[in-house]
Amino acid sequence: GLPHLIEMLCESRFYLNTSIYSCLPMGVCEALMCGVPVISTNHYELPYIIEHGKNGFLTNDPKEMVGYANLLVENDDLAAEMSANARQMALATFSQENFLKA
């Protein structure tokens, strides 16, 4: 259920999105809300919510995705900083107040 999903996301070092067709995958938004940096393809709306190097990484190269994943696994400080940035950005972007403005 939902509590299990949230628990799993919060324990993750990163969220990997390889979709090239979905404009804005809900899983990306959920990961950011849980403070999980996102490694994603650079398509559609994703560059508007993922700031490369700040709350995640954007690339269309599978080898680069692997490199970014290894970087987050190996660098605790970077992972923690990007995690905080992910949560902060998600709260600002996906807040109830912003939702009601739209």
Buried (B, 14 or more C-beta within 10 A) or exposed (E): EEEEEEEEBEEBBBBBBEBEEBEBBEBBBBBBBBBBBBBBBBBBEBEEBBBEEBBBBBBEEEEEBEBBBEBBEEEEEEBEBBBEBBBBBBEEBBEEEEEEEE
